[in-house]
C-alpha cells in the first residue's frame, strides 16, 4: 500500500471498511443468487410434481419441494400444493404472498452494493478536497524550499483518496449490475413457477370434475 495511505489511515479507513463490507456482501450474494436460489432441472421437477398431484401423492410432492428448500421457486410451488384443496381465490392469494416474500428474500442486501459504490465515490471526493485544503494550509507558513515538497505530498494524499474511492465504487457497480440481472431472472422464475403450479392444480380439478362422455 502507498506510504501516504498508511500515513493517513484514519482518513482512508472508512473507505477500506466499505470495501470489506462490499466483499462480504458480494460473496454471500454470489452463493445465494447463483448456487442456492436457482431451481435446477426445472422441467424434470415440474414433471415429477405433475405426476404426484395427478396420483394424489400430495405428501410426496411436498417432500420433493422440501428437498429444495433453498430454492424460492420450489417453496412457492410448495405453498400452492398446500392449498390444493382450497378455492381458486385462496390458491392465487397464497401464491401471490409466497412470490412477494420470495422476491424480498432474493433482493435482500444486493442494493447495498449500489449504495456502497455511491458513498465510496463521495468519500473519495471528500478525501481529495480535504487533502488539497490541508496541503494549501501547510504551504501557507512554509518556506519556499518546503512548499514544493508539501504541495506534492498533499496532492498525492488527495489523489490516493480518489483512487481508493473509485477502486471500491467501480467493482461494486459492476457486481451490482450482474447481481441485479440475476435477481430479475430469478424473479421471472418465481412468477413462472407460480403460474405452472396454479395451472397444474386447475388441470387436476378440471379432470376430476369433467363430465363423462357417453359413447354412441
MODELLER restraints for C-alpha pairs under 7 A, 6 or more apart:
rsr = mdl.restraints
at = mdl.atoms
rsr.add(forms.Gaussian(group=physical.xy_distance, feature=features.Distance(at['CA:4:A'], at['CA:157:A']), mean=5.79, stdev=0.5))
rsr.add(forms.Gaussian(group=physical.xy_distance, feature=features.Distance(at['CA:5:A'], at['CA:12:A']), mean=6.95, stdev=0.5))
rsr.add(forms.Gaussian(group=physical.xy_distance, feature=features.Distance(at['CA:5:A'], at['CA:157:A']), mean=6.85, stdev=0.5))
rsr.add(forms.Gaussian(group=physical.xy_distance, feature=features.Distance(at['CA:5:A'], at['CA:160:A']), mean=6.94, stdev=0.5))
rsr.add(forms.Gaussian(group=physical.xy_distance, feature=features.Distance(at['CA:12:A'], at['CA:161:A']), mean=6.66, stdev=0.5))
rsr.add(forms.Gaussian(group=physical.xy_distance, feature=features.Distance(at['CA:15:A'], at['CA:120:A']), mean=6.18, stdev=0.5))
rsr.add(forms.Gaussian(group=physical.xy_distance, feature=features.Distance(at['CA:15:A'], at['CA:165:A']), mean=6.45, stdev=0.5))
rsr.add(forms.Gaussian(group=physical.xy_distance, feature=features.Distance(at['CA:18:A'], at['CA:116:A']), mean=6.55, stdev=0.5))
rsr.add(forms.Gaussian(group=physical.xy_distance, feature=features.Distance(at['CA:19:A'], at['CA:168:A']), mean=5.64, stdev=0.5))
rsr.add(forms.Gaussian(group=physical.xy_distance, feature=features.Distance(at['CA:22:A'], at['CA:113:A']), mean=6.22, stdev=0.5))
rsr.add(forms.Gaussian(group=physical.xy_distance, feature=features.Distance(at['CA:22:A'], at['CA:172:A']), mean=6.89, stdev=0.5))
rsr.add(forms.Gaussian(group=physical.xy_distance, feature=features.Distance(at['CA:29:A'], at['CA:110:A']), mean=6.96, stdev=0.5))
rsr.add(forms.Gaussian(group=physical.xy_distance, feature=features.Distance(at['CA:33:A'], at['CA:182:A']), mean=6.82, stdev=0.5))
rsr.add(forms.Gaussian(group=physical.xy_distance, feature=features.Distance(at['CA:36:A'], at['CA:70:A']), mean=5.74, stdev=0.5))
rsr.add(forms.Gaussian(group=physical.xy_distance, feature=features.Distance(at['CA:36:A'], at['CA:71:A']), mean=6.24, stdev=0.5))
rsr.add(forms.Gaussian(group=physical.xy_distance, feature=features.Distance(at['CA:37:A'], at['CA:70:A']), mean=5.95, stdev=0.5))
rsr.add(forms.Gaussian(group=physical.xy_distance, feature=features.Distance(at['CA:37:A'], at['CA:71:A']), mean=4.35, stdev=0.5))
rsr.add(forms.Gaussian(group=physical.xy_distance, feature=features.Distance(at['CA:37:A'], at['CA:72:A']), mean=6.10, stdev=0.5))
rsr.add(forms.Gaussian(group=physical.xy_distance, feature=features.Distance(at['CA:38:A'], at['CA:71:A']), mean=6.01, stdev=0.5))
rsr.add(forms.Gaussian(group=physical.xy_distance, feature=features.Distance(at['CA:38:A'], at['CA:186:A']), mean=6.75, stdev=0.5))
rsr.add(forms.Gaussian(group=physical.xy_distance, feature=features.Distance(at['CA:39:A'], at['CA:71:A']), mean=5.90, stdev=0.5))
rsr.add(forms.Gaussian(group=physical.xy_distance, feature=features.Distance(at['CA:39:A'], at['CA:73:A']), mean=6.47, stdev=0.5))
rsr.add(forms.Gaussian(group=physical.xy_distance, feature=features.Distance(at['CA:39:A'], at['CA:74:A']), mean=6.96, stdev=0.5))
rsr.add(forms.Gaussian(group=physical.xy_distance, feature=features.Distance(at['CA:49:A'], at['CA:61:A']), mean=5.66, stdev=0.5))
rsr.add(forms.Gaussian(group=physical.xy_distance, feature=features.Distance(at['CA:50:A'], at['CA:200:A']), mean=6.44, stdev=0.5))
rsr.add(forms.Gaussian(group=physical.xy_distance, feature=features.Distance(at['CA:52:A'], at['CA:58:A']), mean=6.49, stdev=0.5))
rsr.add(forms.Gaussian(group=physical.xy_distance, feature=features.Distance(at['CA:52:A'], at['CA:60:A']), mean=6.88, stdev=0.5))
rsr.add(forms.Gaussian(group=physical.xy_distance, feature=features.Distance(at['CA:52:A'], at['CA:61:A']), mean=5.89, stdev=0.5))
rsr.add(forms.Gaussian(group=physical.xy_distance, feature=features.Distance(at['CA:54:A'], at['CA:204:A']), mean=6.27, stdev=0.5))
rsr.add(forms.Gaussian(group=physical.xy_distance, feature=features.Distance(at['CA:62:A'], at['CA:78:A']), mean=5.91, stdev=0.5))
rsr.add(forms.Gaussian(group=physical.xy_distance, feature=features.Distance(at['CA:65:A'], at['CA:74:A']), mean=5.39, stdev=0.5))
rsr.add(forms.Gaussian(group=physical.xy_distance, feature=features.Distance(at['CA:65:A'], at['CA:75:A']), mean=6.39, stdev=0.5))
rsr.add(forms.Gaussian(group=physical.xy_distance, feature=features.Distance(at['CA:65:A'], at['CA:78:A']), mean=5.86, stdev=0.5))
rsr.add(forms.Gaussian(group=physical.xy_distance, feature=features.Distance(at['CA:68:A'], at['CA:74:A']), mean=6.21, stdev=0.5))
rsr.add(forms.Gaussian(group=physical.xy_distance, feature=features.Distance(at['CA:69:A'], at['CA:75:A']), mean=6.26, stdev=0.5))
rsr.add(forms.Gaussian(group=physical.xy_distance, feature=features.Distance(at['CA:72:A'], at['CA:102:A']), mean=5.53, stdev=0.5))
rsr.add(forms.Gaussian(group=physical.xy_distance, feature=features.Distance(at['CA:73:A'], at['CA:189:A']), mean=6.69, stdev=0.5))
rsr.add(forms.Gaussian(group=physical.xy_distance, feature=features.Distance(at['CA:73:A'], at['CA:190:A']), mean=4.93, stdev=0.5))
rsr.add(forms.Gaussian(group=physical.xy_distance, feature=features.Distance(at['CA:73:A'], at['CA:193:A']), mean=6.05, stdev=0.5))
rsr.add(forms.Gaussian(group=physical.xy_distance, feature=features.Distance(at['CA:76:A'], at['CA:95:A']), mean=6.45, stdev=0.5))
rsr.add(forms.Gaussian(group=physical.xy_distance, feature=features.Distance(at['CA:76:A'], at['CA:98:A']), mean=5.54, stdev=0.5))
rsr.add(forms.Gaussian(group=physical.xy_distance, feature=features.Distance(at['CA:76:A'], at['CA:99:A']), mean=6.26, stdev=0.5))
rsr.add(forms.Gaussian(group=physical.xy_distance, feature=features.Distance(at['CA:76:A'], at['CA:194:A']), mean=6.35, stdev=0.5))
rsr.add(forms.Gaussian(group=physical.xy_distance, feature=features.Distance(at['CA:77:A'], at['CA:193:A']), mean=6.51, stdev=0.5))
rsr.add(forms.Gaussian(group=physical.xy_distance, feature=features.Distance(at['CA:77:A'], at['CA:194:A']), mean=6.31, stdev=0.5))
rsr.add(forms.Gaussian(group=physical.xy_distance, feature=features.Distance(at['CA:77:A'], at['CA:197:A']), mean=5.93, stdev=0.5))
rsr.add(forms.Gaussian(group=physical.xy_distance, feature=features.Distance(at['CA:79:A'], at['CA:94:A']), mean=6.83, stdev=0.5))
rsr.add(forms.Gaussian(group=physical.xy_distance, feature=features.Distance(at['CA:79:A'], at['CA:95:A']), mean=6.50, stdev=0.5))
rsr.add(forms.Gaussian(group=physical.xy_distance, feature=features.Distance(at['CA:79:A'], at['CA:98:A']), mean=6.87, stdev=0.5))
rsr.add(forms.Gaussian(group=physical.xy_distance, feature=features.Distance(at['CA:80:A'], at['CA:91:A']), mean=6.17, stdev=0.5))
rsr.add(forms.Gaussian(group=physical.xy_distance, feature=features.Distance(at['CA:80:A'], at['CA:94:A']), mean=7.00, stdev=0.5))
rsr.add(forms.Gaussian(group=physical.xy_distance, feature=features.Distance(at['CA:80:A'], at['CA:95:A']), mean=5.99, stdev=0.5))
rsr.add(forms.Gaussian(group=physical.xy_distance, feature=features.Distance(at['CA:80:A'], at['CA:197:A']), mean=6.43, stdev=0.5))
rsr.add(forms.Gaussian(group=physical.xy_distance, feature=features.Distance(at['CA:80:A'], at['CA:198:A']), mean=6.90, stdev=0.5))
rsr.add(forms.Gaussian(group=physical.xy_distance, feature=features.Distance(at['CA:83:A'], at['CA:91:A']), mean=5.68, stdev=0.5))
rsr.add(forms.Gaussian(group=physical.xy_distance, feature=features.Distance(at['CA:84:A'], at['CA:201:A']), mean=6.43, stdev=0.5))
rsr.add(forms.Gaussian(group=physical.xy_distance, feature=features.Distance(at['CA:95:A'], at['CA:194:A']), mean=6.26, stdev=0.5))
rsr.add(forms.Gaussian(group=physical.xy_distance, feature=features.Distance(at['CA:99:A'], at['CA:190:A']), mean=6.32, stdev=0.5))
rsr.add(forms.Gaussian(group=physical.xy_distance, feature=features.Distance(at['CA:99:A'], at['CA:191:A']), mean=6.98, stdev=0.5))
rsr.add(forms.Gaussian(group=physical.xy_distance, feature=features.Distance(at['CA:103:A'], at['CA:187:A']), mean=6.30, stdev=0.5))
rsr.add(forms.Gaussian(group=physical.xy_distance, feature=features.Distance(at['CA:106:A'], at['CA:183:A']), mean=6.53, stdev=0.5))
rsr.add(forms.Gaussian(group=physical.xy_distance, feature=features.Distance(at['CA:107:A'], at['CA:183:A']), mean=6.57, stdev=0.5))
rsr.add(forms.Gaussian(group=physical.xy_distance, feature=features.Distance(at['CA:110:A'], at['CA:176:A']), mean=6.80, stdev=0.5))
rsr.add(forms.Gaussian(group=physical.xy_distance, feature=features.Distance(at['CA:113:A'], at['CA:172:A']), mean=5.50, stdev=0.5))
rsr.add(forms.Gaussian(group=physical.xy_distance, feature=features.Distance(at['CA:113:A'], at['CA:173:A']), mean=6.94, stdev=0.5))
rsr.add(forms.Gaussian(group=physical.xy_distance, feature=features.Distance(at['CA:113:A'], at['CA:176:A']), mean=5.88, stdev=0.5))
rsr.add(forms.Gaussian(group=physical.xy_distance, feature=features.Distance(at['CA:114:A'], at['CA:172:A']), mean=6.57, stdev=0.5))
rsr.add(forms.Gaussian(group=physical.xy_distance, feature=features.Distance(at['CA:114:A'], at['CA:173:A']), mean=5.98, stdev=0.5))
rsr.add(forms.Gaussian(group=physical.xy_distance, feature=features.Distance(at['CA:114:A'], at['CA:176:A']), mean=6.30, stdev=0.5))
rsr.add(forms.Gaussian(group=physical.xy_distance, feature=features.Distance(at['CA:116:A'], at['CA:169:A']), mean=6.96, stdev=0.5))
rsr.add(forms.Gaussian(group=physical.xy_distance, feature=features.Distance(at['CA:117:A'], at['CA:168:A']), mean=6.60, stdev=0.5))
rsr.add(forms.Gaussian(group=physical.xy_distance, feature=features.Distance(at['CA:117:A'], at['CA:169:A']), mean=3.88, stdev=0.5))
rsr.add(forms.Gaussian(group=physical.xy_distance, feature=features.Distance(at['CA:117:A'], at['CA:170:A']), mean=6.91, stdev=0.5))
rsr.add(forms.Gaussian(group=physical.xy_distance, feature=features.Distance(at['CA:117:A'], at['CA:172:A']), mean=5.58, stdev=0.5))
rsr.add(forms.Gaussian(group=physical.xy_distance, feature=features.Distance(at['CA:117:A'], at['CA:173:A']), mean=6.21, stdev=0.5))
rsr.add(forms.Gaussian(group=physical.xy_distance, feature=features.Distance(at['CA:118:A'], at['CA:169:A']), mean=6.71, stdev=0.5))
rsr.add(forms.Gaussian(group=physical.xy_distance, feature=features.Distance(at['CA:120:A'], at['CA:165:A']), mean=4.91, stdev=0.5))
rsr.add(forms.Gaussian(group=physical.xy_distance, feature=features.Distance(at['CA:120:A'], at['CA:168:A']), mean=6.35, stdev=0.5))
rsr.add(forms.Gaussian(group=physical.xy_distance, feature=features.Distance(at['CA:120:A'], at['CA:169:A']), mean=5.69, stdev=0.5))
rsr.add(forms.Gaussian(group=physical.xy_distance, feature=features.Distance(at['CA:121:A'], at['CA:165:A']), mean=5.09, stdev=0.5))
rsr.add(forms.Gaussian(group=physical.xy_distance, feature=features.Distance(at['CA:121:A'], at['CA:166:A']), mean=5.89, stdev=0.5))
rsr.add(forms.Gaussian(group=physical.xy_distance, feature=features.Distance(at['CA:121:A'], at['CA:169:A']), mean=6.03, stdev=0.5))
rsr.add(forms.Gaussian(group=physical.xy_distance, feature=features.Distance(at['CA:123:A'], at['CA:165:A']), mean=6.56, stdev=0.5))
rsr.add(forms.Gaussian(group=physical.xy_distance, feature=features.Distance(at['CA:124:A'], at['CA:161:A']), mean=4.94, stdev=0.5))
rsr.add(forms.Gaussian(group=physical.xy_distance, feature=features.Distance(at['CA:124:A'], at['CA:162:A']), mean=4.40, stdev=0.5))
rsr.add(forms.Gaussian(group=physical.xy_distance, feature=features.Distance(at['CA:124:A'], at['CA:164:A']), mean=6.73, stdev=0.5))
rsr.add(forms.Gaussian(group=physical.xy_distance, feature=features.Distance(at['CA:124:A'], at['CA:165:A']), mean=4.30, stdev=0.5))
rsr.add(forms.Gaussian(group=physical.xy_distance, feature=features.Distance(at['CA:125:A'], at['CA:162:A']), mean=5.82, stdev=0.5))
rsr.add(forms.Gaussian(group=physical.xy_distance, feature=features.Distance(at['CA:127:A'], at['CA:158:A']), mean=6.04, stdev=0.5))
rsr.add(forms.Gaussian(group=physical.xy_distance, feature=features.Distance(at['CA:127:A'], at['CA:161:A']), mean=5.26, stdev=0.5))
rsr.add(forms.Gaussian(group=physical.xy_distance, feature=features.Distance(at['CA:127:A'], at['CA:162:A']), mean=6.98, stdev=0.5))
rsr.add(forms.Gaussian(group=physical.xy_distance, feature=features.Distance(at['CA:128:A'], at['CA:158:A']), mean=3.91, stdev=0.5))
rsr.add(forms.Gaussian(group=physical.xy_distance, feature=features.Distance(at['CA:128:A'], at['CA:159:A']), mean=6.03, stdev=0.5))
rsr.add(forms.Gaussian(group=physical.xy_distance, feature=features.Distance(at['CA:128:A'], at['CA:161:A']), mean=5.69, stdev=0.5))
rsr.add(forms.Gaussian(group=physical.xy_distance, feature=features.Distance(at['CA:128:A'], at['CA:162:A']), mean=5.95, stdev=0.5))
rsr.add(forms.Gaussian(group=physical.xy_distance, feature=features.Distance(at['CA:129:A'], at['CA:158:A']), mean=6.83, stdev=0.5))
rsr.add(forms.Gaussian(group=physical.xy_distance, feature=features.Distance(at['CA:131:A'], at['CA:154:A']), mean=5.64, stdev=0.5))
rsr.add(forms.Gaussian(group=physical.xy_distance, feature=features.Distance(at['CA:131:A'], at['CA:155:A']), mean=6.71, stdev=0.5))
rsr.add(forms.Gaussian(group=physical.xy_distance, feature=features.Distance(at['CA:131:A'], at['CA:157:A']), mean=5.98, stdev=0.5))
rsr.add(forms.Gaussian(group=physical.xy_distance, feature=features.Distance(at['CA:131:A'], at['CA:158:A']), mean=4.53, stdev=0.5))
rsr.add(forms.Gaussian(group=physical.xy_distance, feature=features.Distance(at['CA:132:A'], at['CA:154:A']), mean=5.94, stdev=0.5))
rsr.add(forms.Gaussian(group=physical.xy_distance, feature=features.Distance(at['CA:132:A'], at['CA:155:A']), mean=6.03, stdev=0.5))
rsr.add(forms.Gaussian(group=physical.xy_distance, feature=features.Distance(at['CA:132:A'], at['CA:158:A']), mean=6.08, stdev=0.5))
rsr.add(forms.Gaussian(group=physical.xy_distance, feature=features.Distance(at['CA:134:A'], at['CA:154:A']), mean=6.85, stdev=0.5))
rsr.add(forms.Gaussian(group=physical.xy_distance, feature=features.Distance(at['CA:135:A'], at['CA:150:A']), mean=6.35, stdev=0.5))
rsr.add(forms.Gaussian(group=physical.xy_distance, feature=features.Distance(at['CA:135:A'], at['CA:151:A']), mean=5.49, stdev=0.5))
rsr.add(forms.Gaussian(group=physical.xy_distance, feature=features.Distance(at['CA:135:A'], at['CA:154:A']), mean=4.51, stdev=0.5))
rsr.add(forms.Gaussian(group=physical.xy_distance, feature=features.Distance(at['CA:136:A'], at['CA:151:A']), mean=6.94, stdev=0.5))
rsr.add(forms.Gaussian(group=physical.xy_distance, feature=features.Distance(at['CA:138:A'], at['CA:150:A']), mean=6.83, stdev=0.5))
rsr.add(forms.Gaussian(group=physical.xy_distance, feature=features.Distance(at['CA:139:A'], at['CA:147:A']), mean=5.02, stdev=0.5))
rsr.add(forms.Gaussian(group=physical.xy_distance, feature=features.Distance(at['CA:139:A'], at['CA:150:A']), mean=6.24, stdev=0.5))
rsr.add(forms.Gaussian(group=physical.xy_distance, feature=features.Distance(at['CA:139:A'], at['CA:151:A']), mean=6.76, stdev=0.5))
